[in-house]
Amino acid sequence: MEETINLTEIIFDSINELFEKLFSSIDNTIYSLLDEITFISPDLFSNTSFEKILGTSSSNGILLICNSLVLGIIIYYSINYLISHLTYSKIDSPKQFFFKAIIFIAIMNASLWICQQIINIIYIVTSCISNIGKELFNSNITFANFIDNINKSIYLSNENLNIFSFDGIIKSFTSFGLINLVFTYSLRYIMIQIFVLLSPFAFLSLITSSSEWFFKIWLKTFISLLLVQILISLILLLSFSIDISKNSTFSKILFIGIIYALTRANTYMKELFGGISTSVNNGLANFSIN
């Protein structure tokens, strides 16, 4: 009987030690990565490789393709303009068309700068929220400090983590929830860069009224992806208001709610403003555009 009890204890201790090392590895690796991929700044597009893909001038990169399409758009307009005299359909006058073409071709060639300014505005708002948290709680509003608060709430003594306890369940949920966040915000990180690369086509589509729908979808989706980090900052700011000194079950449950809210932030923003959801909770089924 004693051998059976000892064997059970050894198994439990081995499992706890395994998970403790796993969670420690996740904490030391993921939270710094989450801060980097979640809070997008204009510096993201300062690398020369990205600029070369988009185009440093109208004669290279994606900008070269877009400037080449201008001739096709002019031919398309000319044909429509001639047909409109036969069908009496409403179409922009040549003055309107060429005025819009001059304006939006110039904007198209400055698309990277425009996107950087949009991102910079969102980043400034995010930084202001972080500064509010620093003044109120003397702590930066980051994933690193958020996870540190969770660990302080769970590890209140020198005892090792018990995966079969309530605290162990909370730690398991938060650790695997953070892994989910890495996948979700990594996808968002990539999608933001893709939409910046699509920005010249979006501005070019404004030349004709028949193609301006593309710009509307692009703008709504791009802004929605960026606004997610403001919502994340507010959720993290709220998490710092939780009093962990009392070690109450209620505060631990709130941490679970915070993690769940962070995993659903993309979905909530999609429901509010439309666009796409980069949540990976249900696989590719969530990747849809409204």
N, C-alpha and C positions, 0 to 999 in steps of 0.2 A: 504493500500500500504506500509506504514511504517512497519507494522507487518511482511509483506512478506519479505521486505528487511532485517529486523532484524533476521528473521528466517533463511534466506539464509546466512547471516554473521555468525550466530551461527553454522550452519552446516559446513561452510568453516573453521571456527576457530577450530571446533572439529576435523575435518579431518586433518588439519595441525598439531594440537597438538598430535594427534594419531601417525602420521607418524614421527613427530619430536622425540617422545619418542622411536619409533621403530628403527629409524636410529641411535639414540644415543646409544641404547642398542647394536645394531650391531657393531658400532664403538668400543665400550668399550670391546666387547667380541671377535670379530673375528680377528682383526688385529694382536693381540699378538699370537693367535692360528695359523694364517697363517705363521708367521715367524718360528714357531716351526715345523710345518709339511712340509714346503717347503724346507728349507735349512737343508738337511740331513747331519749329522756329524757321525763319527765313534762311538760316544758315544751311538748311537741308539741301538747298539748290545751289550752293556756292561752289560745289566741286566741278572741275572742268569737264569731267566725263558727261555729266548730265547736261551741261550747257552745250556740249558738242552734239549730243543727240537732238536737243531742241533746235539748236542752230545759233551760232554767234552772230550771224548776219543773214540777210535775205538770200544769200547764195549758197547756204549749206544747211544740213540737218533737215528737220521737219519743216522749218520755215521755207526752205527751198521748194518743198512739195506744195505748201500752201500758196506760195507766190506763183507757182506754175498753174495752180487751179484757177487763179484770177482770170486768165485768158479763157478758160472753159466757161466760167460764170458769165463773162461778157458775151460770149457766143450764145450761151443759153438765154440770156436776157434779150439779145438781139432777135433771136428766133421767136421768142414769146411776144416781143413788141410788135413784130410784123404780123403774127397770127392774131393778136388782139384787135387789129384793124378789121379783120374778117369776122371774128367771133364777138366783137364788142365787149370783151372781157376787161375787167379793171386791172391795170398794171401801173407800176411807177413810171413817171415821166423820165426821159433821159437825164434831165437835170437832177432829179431826185436820186436816180440810180447812181450816177457818177459822183455826186456829192457824198452819198453813203459809202460808195466804194473807196473814195480817197480817205475818209475818216476811219473806216474799219480796217483797211489795209494797214494804215499807220498803227492802229491799236494792236492789230494782229502781230506785227513785227516787234511790239513792246510787250507781248503777252507774258513773258517770264517776269518782267518787272512788275506788271499789274498783279500777277498771282502772288508775288513776294509781298506786296503791300497788303493784300487781303489777309495773307497768313500772318503778317506782322501785327495787324489790328487784333486778330484773334489771340495771338501770343501775348500781346500787351494786356488784354483783358484777363487772360489766365494768370499772368504775373501779378496783376493787381489783387486777384483772389488769394494767391499765395502770400502776398505781403500782408493781407488782412489776417490770415492765419498766423503769420509770424508775429504780428503785433499782439494778437489775442492769446496765443498759446505758446509763444516763444519757440516756435518750431516751423521749419519749412514744410509746406504742404506737398509732400512727395510720397511715392509708394514705399520708399525705403523707411521713412519714419512711420508710415501707416503700419507696415509689417512689424516694425519694432514695438509699436503700441500693442499689437495683437499678442506678440510673444511675451510682453510684460504682463498682460492680462492672464496668460495661460501658465507661464513658468514663474510661479510666485515663490518657489523655494528651490533648493538644490536637488530636488528629486528629478529623476529622469522622466521623460514623457511616457505615459501609459496610453497606448493606442486604443485600449479597450475602455477607457474612461470617457466622461463627458468632454473634458478638455482635449483629450486625444481625438475625439470625433470632430470637434471644432477646428483643431489644427489640421486634420486631414482635409476637411471641407475647404478651408482657406488656401491650403497649399495647392490642391488640385484646381481650385477656382482661379488661382493666380496663373497656373499653366494655361488654362483656358483663355485668360486675359492676354497672355503673350501671343497666342495664335490669332485672337481677334484683332488686337491692335497692330500686330505685324501685317495682317492683311490690309487694315486701314492705312498703315504707313505706305504700303506699296500702291494702294489705290489712289492716294493723294498725289503721288508722283505721276501716276498714269494720267490723272485728270489735268495735271499741269502740262503734260505733253500733248494732251488733246486741246488745250486752250487756244492755240492758233486756229484750229478748225472751227472752234466755237465762235470766235470773233469773226471769222470769215463768213460764217453762215448768216450773219446779220445783214449782209449786203442785199440779199433778196428776202422778201417776206415769206416765200414758200419754204425757206430752209431755216428760218429763225427759231423754229421749234427745238432744233438741236442745241442752240445756245441756252434756251430756257431750262432744258433738262440738265445740261452740263452745269450751269450755275447753281441750280437747286441742289444737285448732288454734291458738288464741290463744297458749297457752304455747309451743307448738312454734315459732311465728313469732318470739317474743321470745327464746327460747333460742339462736336462730341467732347473735345477736351475741356471746354468750359463747364459742361455738365459733370465731367469727371472731377474737375477741380472743386466744384461745389459739393459733390458727394464726399470727397476726401476731407474737405474743410469741415463738413458735418461730423465725420468720424473722429476728428480731433476734439470734439466737444464731449465725447463719451468719457465719463469719469472711470478710469481703470483702477484707481486706488482702492475702491471699495470691493473689488473682486466679486462683483455680483453676477449671478447667472443672467440677469437681464442685460447687462452690458455685453456679455459674451454673445448673447443672442443677437444683439444689435450689430456686432461685428459680422455675423453671418449675413444679416440683412444688407450691410454695406457691401460685402463681397458680391452678393447676388445683384444688387443695384449696379455695381460696376460692370458685371458681365452682361447686363441688359441695357446699358447706356446707349449702345448703338441702335438697338431696336426702338427704344423710346424716342430717340432723335429722329429716326425714320418715320415713326408714327406722327410726330409733331410737324415735321417739315418736308417729309417725303424723301426721295433719293434712294440710296441703297443701304442695306444692312450688312455689316461685315462680321456679324456674330457667327461663330462656328459651332454653336450649341447643337444645332440640328443639321450640321453639314451644309452642303451646297444648296439645300432647299431654302435657306434664309437669304441667299444671294439673289435678290430680285429688286427691280426698279419700279417705283410708283411715280 
